[in-house]
Amino acid sequence: MIGIGKLKNKNGVSFLIALLFFLICGLAGSAILSISRSYGRYAATKPNRVRERLALMSAMEFMKGQLELCSGFWDLEFLEENTENGFQGQLLKELEEFCDKYSENPYGAVQKRIVNISLEDGEQGEWSMPIVEAVMIFRSQDSEEEIMDEVEENWIDICVEIQFGLEEKKNTLLRMEASGFIRYEKDDFFEVWWEEITSLSTEEE
């Protein structure tokens, strides 16, 4: 009878169930706290990543727009008066300088320039955009067989490669390439026509 009575007594079972319940709740609470901390660390870094990506993409779109503004006929005597902004004027001066180099030495005409692009996003504080460094390389796409004909006709098959990056993070890059033609007359005029302006690749850690 005593054995049967012990089997019918559920106090011990209830205690074990309660203990198991509190143990599960404790483990679940610990897991939730751990996840919350991990998410908090991720959320804290995400604005920086978004801001950096936005800065790179905005700089690339800005550069594309400025290159497109350089298309057309330019009288060198009135070059500065006819530009819409200082950055466009700087690009046109770079193109003019490259044409001069090409006319002097078409086989070795390569020009490299580094400019900093700082764009405002209309916000203050944590969402202000970082400065983007743009490395531009101007070169000819002419083959050796084509160079002499191009020089005689004052045409250049030009390519401008541009790499956009952040100073603090050299492994975060966007690349763009613009290809087209320039017809020029030294100290007189030049014409710029872009055939294609494309994004080449993204490299990010």
Salt bridges, closest charged atoms under 4 A:
GLU52 OE1 - LYS169 NZ 3.27
GLU94 OE1 - ARG113 NE 3.09
GLU96 OE1 - LYS93 NZ 3.97
GLU97 OE2 - ARG113 NH2 2.74
ASP100 OD1 - LYS186 NZ 3.30
GLU133 OE1 - LYS170 NZ 3.91
GLU161 OE2 - ARG139 NH2 2.73
GLU191 OE1 - ARG183 NH2 2.34
GLU204 OE1 - ARG53 NH2 2.33
